[in-house]
Amino acid sequence: MPPEQHLSFAATFAPALLDPARTAPAIVTGPNGKAAGKRYAVYRNNVTVSLIEALAAIYPTVQRITGPDFFRAMARFHVRSNPPTSPLLFDYGHDFPDFIAQYEHAQTMPWLAGVARIERAWLDAYHACDAAPLSPARLSAIVPDQLAEIVFTPHPAMRIIRSPFAAVTIFAANRDGAPTARIDASTPEDALITRPDVEVAVGHLPPGGAVFAACLASGQPLGEAASAALEASADFDIATNIAGLIEAGAFTSLALGDVP
């Protein structure tokens, strides 16, 4: 079958896969050219189940919090309204946290979307390109008068997730499957996700740390990033934050002007 016919077949076959209200396409036939609606329904169910299982594999912490039945019901609604755009299953579900934030039956867990964003960032960091993290000695070699002009290169695995709830604590408490204590979810928390070596790490950023890290990751000089962080939080401590980011492996290199 020529490529253009493959594309035409797919365009006709696929649209009804995630919509049970639609009838099987006319091109789907069984023996002797008979209609094959039941066969198509079985295939449609398999596709839906596969995508739900993919979401469960990507968001195990969210599923542990909600329970399998709640998760699968929520995931089914998401699958039907958000078809995959990539052939890679691990790449599916980037918009699931936003869906959770709007999902009617998850409104009693307003922090759940933030947990899902951290979990998605964890997987993206896991699959990010390898890179050697910046050595603390490299920063120590910069003379004090030049520190404000330093520009950092973020590690490919570096991610920053902000939440108006205690999403970092909730994620950490539910990630390993151990029994959890009661958590006050009302405290805002920001997460730093890194993978300096083979293991992904999720850390809790201190006050102003998310603004500081985001500014540095976007290419702003150290002085400008520190000023923005101080505006965001009077408790911001530049020494603690820069040391924590480097220790976590958030950067791969630094530059001063045009000199690497």
PyMOL commands that set and color helices and strands:
alter all, ss='L'
color gray80, all
select helices_A, chain A and resi 3-13+31-33+37-58+60-66+68-81+89-91+96-102+104-106+112-126+136-140+144-149+167-175+209-217+222-232+238-248
alter helices_A, ss='H'
color red, helices_A
select strands_A, chain A and resi 150-154+159-163+189-194+201-205+251-256
alter strands_A, ss='S'
color yellow, strands_A
deselect
rebuild
show_as cartoon
